[in-house]
């Protein structure tokens, strides 16, 4: 079963803050957590880069993932 992780991209934000993405090991690309449906709104994990990154680390930690795991998963999503 492929692992998934969260990432924060520097350019993925709006006036409310940074929007996290989900990355799945071995699958190309990422999926921003923008919500689905007419009344859905994007997830926001902080107005500052530091807050968003800290929240991202905490959520990945809940999945049992360290920094090296996140790097491996993210790199695997960049390969074709």
Backbone as numpy.savetxt, mean C-alpha at the origin, in Angstrom:
# Nx Ny Nz CAx CAy CAz Cx Cy Cz
0.29 -19.78 -1.81 -0.56 -18.60 -1.81 0.34 -17.36 -1.81
0.13 -16.44 -2.73 0.97 -15.24 -2.79 0.73 -14.32 -1.58
1.79 -13.68 -1.16 1.70 -12.71 -0.06 1.21 -11.38 -0.61
0.61 -10.58 0.26 0.24 -9.21 -0.10 0.83 -8.27 0.94
1.05 -7.04 0.52 1.55 -6.01 1.43 0.94 -4.68 1.04
1.15 -3.70 1.90 0.73 -2.34 1.64 1.95 -1.50 1.31
1.76 -0.52 0.42 2.80 0.45 0.13 2.17 1.84 0.05
3.00 2.84 0.23 2.61 4.23 0.04 3.47 4.80 -1.07
2.84 5.36 -2.08 3.58 6.00 -3.18 3.53 7.51 -2.99
4.64 8.16 -3.25 4.76 9.60 -3.00 3.73 10.42 -3.76
3.37 9.97 -4.96 2.45 10.77 -5.78 1.00 10.32 -5.66
0.73 9.39 -4.78 -0.63 8.87 -4.63 -1.28 9.51 -3.41
-1.77 10.71 -3.60 -2.39 11.44 -2.51 -3.39 12.43 -3.07
-4.24 12.90 -2.20 -5.16 13.98 -2.54 -5.19 14.95 -1.37
-6.17 15.83 -1.33 -6.20 16.85 -0.28 -6.42 16.26 1.11
-6.88 15.02 1.19 -7.11 14.37 2.47 -5.88 13.62 2.99
-4.92 13.33 2.11 -3.72 12.64 2.54 -3.29 11.55 1.57
-2.41 10.68 2.05 -1.83 9.61 1.24 -2.78 8.42 1.16
-2.89 7.84 -0.03 -3.77 6.69 -0.28 -2.89 5.45 -0.43
-3.07 4.45 0.44 -2.26 3.23 0.35 -2.66 2.36 -0.84
-1.73 1.51 -1.24 -1.98 0.52 -2.28 -1.67 -0.86 -1.74
-2.33 -1.86 -2.32 -2.05 -3.26 -2.03 -1.22 -3.81 -3.18
-0.18 -4.54 -2.83 0.67 -5.22 -3.82 0.59 -6.71 -3.54
0.38 -7.50 -4.59 0.32 -8.96 -4.47 1.55 -9.56 -5.12
2.20 -10.42 -4.38 3.44 -11.06 -4.83 3.24 -11.74 -6.19
4.11 -11.40 -7.14 4.09 -12.03 -8.45 3.07 -11.46 -9.42
2.21 -10.54 -8.96 1.23 -9.91 -9.84 1.71 -8.51 -10.20
1.65 -8.19 -11.48 2.15 -6.90 -11.95 1.30 -5.75 -11.42
1.94 -4.72 -10.94 1.27 -3.48 -10.53 0.83 -3.46 -9.08
-0.03 -2.49 -8.80 -0.56 -2.28 -7.45 -2.01 -1.83 -7.56
-2.74 -1.94 -6.45 -4.15 -1.55 -6.42 -4.37 -0.50 -5.34
-4.56 0.77 -5.73 -4.84 1.80 -4.74 -6.16 1.52 -4.02
-6.19 1.79 -2.74 -7.40 1.57 -1.94 -8.30 2.80 -2.07
-8.97 2.87 -3.20 -9.82 4.03 -3.51 -11.28 3.77 -3.22
-11.62 2.58 -2.76 -13.01 2.26 -2.46 -13.75 1.84 -3.72
-14.91 1.24 -3.51 -15.74 0.83 -4.64 -17.17 1.30 -4.41
-17.87 1.53 -5.46 -19.26 1.97 -5.35 -19.39 3.48 -5.36
-20.61 3.92 -5.55 -20.89 5.35 -5.68 -20.53 6.17 -4.46
-20.77 5.65 -3.29 -20.55 6.41 -2.05 -19.20 6.13 -1.40
-18.36 5.34 -2.06 -17.06 4.98 -1.49 -16.08 6.14 -1.56
-15.19 6.16 -0.62 -14.13 7.17 -0.59 -12.79 6.45 -0.42
-11.72 7.08 -0.89 -10.40 6.45 -0.71 -10.03 6.33 0.76
-9.20 5.33 1.04 -8.59 5.23 2.36 -7.51 6.29 2.44
-7.28 6.83 3.60 -6.20 7.79 3.81 -5.43 7.38 5.05
-4.09 7.31 4.89 -3.26 6.85 6.00 -2.34 7.95 6.51
-2.76 9.18 6.43 -1.98 10.28 6.99 -1.81 11.42 6.02
-1.79 12.61 6.56 -1.58 13.81 5.73 -0.10 14.05 5.46
0.76 13.50 6.32 2.20 13.66 6.09 2.80 12.33 5.63
3.92 12.43 4.93 4.62 11.24 4.45 5.00 10.33 5.61
5.50 10.94 6.67 5.95 10.17 7.83 4.81 9.39 8.48
3.66 10.04 8.65 2.51 9.37 9.25 2.02 8.23 8.37
1.94 8.47 7.08 1.48 7.44 6.14 2.44 6.25 6.14
3.73 6.50 6.14 4.72 5.43 6.16 4.65 4.63 7.47
4.46 5.34 8.58 4.37 4.67 9.88 3.14 3.76 9.93
2.00 4.25 9.46 0.78 3.44 9.42 0.98 2.23 8.52
1.64 2.44 7.38 1.91 1.35 6.45 2.78 0.27 7.11
3.83 0.67 7.81 4.68 -0.29 8.51 3.89 -1.08 9.56
3.03 -0.38 10.29 2.21 -1.04 11.31 1.27 -2.07 10.68
0.63 -1.71 9.58 -0.31 -2.63 8.93 0.42 -3.83 8.33
1.58 -3.60 7.75 2.37 -4.72 7.22 2.85 -5.62 8.35
3.19 -5.03 9.48 3.62 -5.81 10.65 2.50 -6.72 11.13
1.26 -6.25 11.09 0.11 -7.06 11.48 -0.02 -8.29 10.57
0.50 -8.17 9.34 0.48 -9.28 8.39 1.71 -10.18 8.56
2.57 -9.82 9.52 3.79 -10.59 9.75 4.90 -10.26 8.79
4.83 -9.08 8.16 5.81 -8.68 7.16 6.76 -7.63 7.68
8.04 -7.84 7.44 9.06 -6.85 7.75 9.41 -6.07 6.49
10.34 -5.16 6.63 10.75 -4.31 5.50 11.28 -5.15 4.34
12.10 -6.16 4.63 12.66 -7.01 3.57 11.56 -7.75 2.82
10.53 -8.20 3.53 9.40 -8.89 2.89 8.67 -7.94 1.93
8.42 -6.73 2.40 7.71 -5.74 1.58 8.51 -5.42 0.32
9.81 -5.28 0.47 10.67 -5.02 -0.70 10.58 -6.19 -1.68
10.68 -7.41 -1.19 10.60 -8.59 -2.06 9.27 -8.65 -2.80
8.18 -8.44 -2.08 6.85 -8.50 -2.70 6.71 -7.39 -3.74
7.14 -6.19 -3.38 7.03 -5.05 -4.31 7.87 -5.28 -5.56
9.10 -5.75 -5.38 9.95 -6.01 -6.56 9.35 -7.10 -7.45
8.72 -8.09 -6.84 8.12 -9.16 -7.65 6.96 -8.63 -8.49
6.33 -7.54 -8.05 5.21 -6.97 -8.80 5.69 -6.06 -9.92
6.98 -5.80 -9.97 7.52 -4.92 -11.00 8.09 -5.71 -12.17
8.24 -7.01 -11.98 8.77 -7.87 -13.04 7.64 -8.35 -13.92
7.93 -8.50 -15.19 6.91 -9.04 -16.10 7.19 -10.49 -16.37
